[in-house]
Amino acid sequence: MPELWHILIFLLIGLVAGWAAGMVMKGHSFGLVGNLIVGCIGALLGGLLFSLLKISIGVEPLIMNLIAAFVGAIVLLLLLPVLRKYTGQ
């Protein structure tokens, strides 16, 4: 079971990544809670993508996790309109 500080760091990375992705993708900011959700889902998606593509850069693990979360959040924001189209919302 993960320790509390691992969860807090994951949430902080998700919040920063979601906020940064919302700034880069103009008009995609969802507020504090929305950015946290986008960033956390982006962190999972980015981690999966980086793992599948075997992407690794020689930086601190925290920075690598932030970059992966940011990339994942951008991908998620790009996919949201497509997902909305197919779900009818």
Secondary structure by P-SEA (a helix, b strand, c coil): cccaaaaaaaaaaaaaaaaaaaaaaccccccaaaaaaaaaaaaaaaaaaaaaacccccccaaaaaaaaaaaaaaaaaaaaaaaaaaacc
